[in-house]
Structures are given as structure tokens and as C-alpha cells.
Amino acid sequence: MTQQLDELMLVGRIVMGDNTAFATLVERYQSPLRRFFLNLTLGNEFLSDDLAQDTFMRAYQYIKSFRGSAKFSTWLFTIGRNVYYDHLKSRHAEMKDAAKVHIPVESGGGEHIDLYRAMESLRPEERMAVTLYYFEGYSQDRIAVAMEAPLNTVKTHLSRAKVKIYKYLEQ
């Protein structure tokens, strides 16, 4: 609760023109947001950095719309979701195929590459739900808010994603 109050105070300072307050929020959420995009883009570091930067730019632009009814991180990840979907739309590709990227072998251990490749089989919504749940530790309720989707839809995304990942890793 104190973190939420702290963030409300930081947002208030930003609205009043204090850019150092925004830098504090960027520092706090830069790593989790970048990790979120790394998972969505299947390890594409450059694209993840660009999407994170776009997310922070939009958050700054629309900071006055933050009302504090949800955690700041939930609001920020909702913006991140929209940035990601805008990126997919701009690529003029099918949603299920748009996020596929080449994963260089030198990007890390084999287990990470296998997981990224397994995640290629997921639809973007499933990938987002998995990323928020397993990598960011969000509850299913919080994911529903961030994805602006009913709770049962989030549960379905997670369930289908687990089956797809399990089948892929079984091979």
C-alpha cells in the first residue's frame, strides 16, 4: 500500500512539472518492462528496448489520465500491451505470426532458446498472459486488468499456453 501511495505522490509531482519524479518511476519499472517485452518479442533485445521506450513516452504523455484506481505498474503494463499491439499492427502481418523473430544461437543457454521457440507457437494474447503470470508474477486478476480482458479469458489463455508449451517441449 505504501508503494502505491508513493507512486501517487510521484505522479502528482510529475503533473506539477517535476521530471525527476518520472525518472524515479522509469528506474523502478525499466527492468520489469524490458523483461516483459523480451518475452513477448522472443528475445529481441533491440525491439524490446524500443517498445519499452515507447511505453514510457506514452506514459509520460498520458500521465494525467492515471487515476490510481489500479497500481501504477498495472497502468504502465496496460500501456505496454497497447504499444506491443500497435507494433504488431504496424507490421501488417497476421497477429499469430507477427511476433516471430529470429533467435540467435548466441543469445544464451539452450533452455532459453527452447522456451522462446515454444512461445512462438502461442498467440500474442497467450504469450502476454504467460509473460505477466510466470515472469512478472502478476495474479490472474491483475492480468485481467492489464489486458482489459475478463478473468475467465485470462485463465483460458494461460491454460491453452501451458498445453502448447508442454507439447512443444515434449518433442
Buried (B, 14 or more C-beta within 10 A) or exposed (E): EEEEEBBBEBBBBBEEEEEEBBEBBBEBBBEBBBBBBBBBBBBBEEBBBBBBBBBBEBBEEEBEEBEEEBBBBBBBBBBBBBBBBEBBEEEEEEEBEBBBBEBEEEBEEEEEBBBBBBBBBBBBBBBBBBBBBBBBEBEBEBBBBBBEBEEEBBBBBBEBBBEBBEEBEEE
